[in-house]
Amino acid sequence: MSTIQMTALARTAEPQLMLRRFLALDAMVTGANALAYLAFAGPLGRFLGAGSGLLLGLGAFLAVYAAGVALLASRRRPPALAVRAVVEANLAWTAVSLAALALWLTPTTAGAVWTVLQALTVAGFALLQYAALRQRQDTSV
């Protein structure tokens, strides 16, 4: 899903609703990724050039993270501090993914492409969530 599509999905005059939608979309994508890693760690590991143990660990972590983000998205007014923590976690995930690719992972070509694409997607979520949070704060003053 492109940034333009995500922005269109969240189009609303109410920044609060836009923020909740971006959080919910993040939770859904992250949760789907987690389930794929948990259910298909072996085949995905071979395809991506990653160990199945790594994918199982990532899948478990992502499942917990997705549940937390979904809980945050379900709040009528997600606390700004918690939203900032999600933004920062997403930016950290992006940085660690790219560093891992450059420094210690030896993925297949598909794995390298997947790592870059998922890092960019997560960075996109962070930027959209941050922008929606800022817009909410600007309109509540």
N, C-alpha and C positions, 0 to 999 in steps of 0.2 A: 504494500500500500504506500503510495507516494505521500509526501508532505502535503501536497495540494489536496489529495483525497482526504487525508486526515483533517486538514483544516476545514474542508467542506463539511465533513462529518460533524465537526464540532461547532459549525456556524450557529451562532446564537447571539442575541444582544446582551445576554447575561453572562458576564465573565465567570461567575460561580459555576454555572452549568457547563461552560466550556472546560473549566478546570477539572470538574468531576468526570466529564467525558474522556478527556485525555488520560486521566488516571485509570479509568475503567478500560480503555483501549490498551494501555500499557499492561494492565493486569491480565487481560485476555491473551495478548500476544505472548507475554512471558509465561503464562500458564500453559498455553499450547506448546511452547518450546519445551517447558519442563516435562510435560506428559510425553512428548516425542522422545526426549532423552531417556526418560525412565522406561518407557515401553519398548523402545527399539535401540537400546544402547549398543548392542552387538553390531547389527547391520549398519547403523549410522556411524559407529566408530570406525568400521572398515571403510565406509564411503568417504568419511571426512579425514581419516588418518589420525584419529584420536582413540585413546584407550577407552574401553567400555567402562572401566572404573571411574575415569575422569567424567564421562558423560553421566553416569549414575549419580556421582557427587554433585555435579552441576545441576542435574535435574531435580534432586532433592532440595538444594539451595533455592533454585528458581521457583519451585512449587511453594515454599514457605514465603519467599519474597512476593510472589504474585498474590498470595492470599492476603498479605499485609497491605499491598497496594489496593487490592479490591476492597478491603475493609475501609481503607481511607477514602476511596471513591464513593463508598456507600454513605458516608457522613454528609449531612446536609450542608455543612460548612467545614471542609477539611482544614485542620489547623495549619497555619502557614509554616510553622516549624517542621511539622511532619512532611509537608509537601516539599520543603527545601531539602529535607533529608533524602527524599526519593530522587529529587533532581541531582543531588550530589552523588548518591549511590549510582545513578544511571551514568553520570559523567565518569565516575571511578571505574565502572564496568567497561566503558568504552576505552579508557586509557589502559587498563589492565589487559583487555582483549588484544589491543594493537601491540602493546609491549610483549605480550606472550607470543604473538605471531612473529615478531621480529627477533625475540631473544631465545625462546626455548621450545616452542611448538614446531613440529615438523609435519604439517598436515599435507594431505593430497592437494591438488589444485582446487578441487571442489571445496575442501576444508578451508583453504586460504581465502577463497572467495566468500564462503559462508561467514567466516570470522569477520571479515571487513564489512560485509553487508549487515550482519547483526549488530556490529559496533556502531555503524552509521544510523541504524534504526533506533537503537537505544539513545544515541546522542540526539536524534530528532525528537524522541519523547521528552528528553530532558529540556530541550529548548522550547518546545511547545508548552510543557507544564510550567516552566519558568515564566514564559510570556503571559500565560493565562493567570498565574499567580500575581504577577506585576499589575496586570490589567484589573484584577479584582481589588488589589490594594489601592490602585489609583482611583477607582470609582467609589470606594468606600470612604474616602477622605472628605 
